[in-house]
Amino acid sequence: MERQKWLHKPVITRKDVDKLRRTLKIGENLIYRSAIKETIDERIVMPKYEKVVVKKKYPHLVVVENPHRPGKFLKTMTYK
């Protein structure tokens, strides 16, 4: 069953990543995905999604921050 789920995932090619790198602008909104371990049972990991804004752009990564908490919790996203 897991194999069938894997087969239906969209494929992101290197060409798509290069296009994203060229077209991404400072101030654009993105969704940042992270994983949080549950406090009671640490084997359970739950995904967390938060809306972020691009602050700086580098050739290999972008720096993003949550607009609801400006100046705190800067995060990086790499082009992969």
C-alpha positions, 0 to 999 in steps of 0.5 A: 500500500505504501508503494502505491502512495509513493507512485502518485506523489508529484515529481519535482525536477531540477528544472522546476527548482531552478525556475523557483530559484529565479522567480522567487522574490523577497516579500513572497508568502510561502508555507514552512513545514516542520515536525513536532514531537508529541510531549507524551509519546516522542515517537509520534511526530506531527507536521506543523505548517505555518505561513512565512514571508521571504526576507532574504534570498541567497543562491543556495537558500532563502531566509523566511520569518513568520509575519505574526512574530517579526524579528524572531524565529528566522528560518531557512529553506533550501532549494531541494 
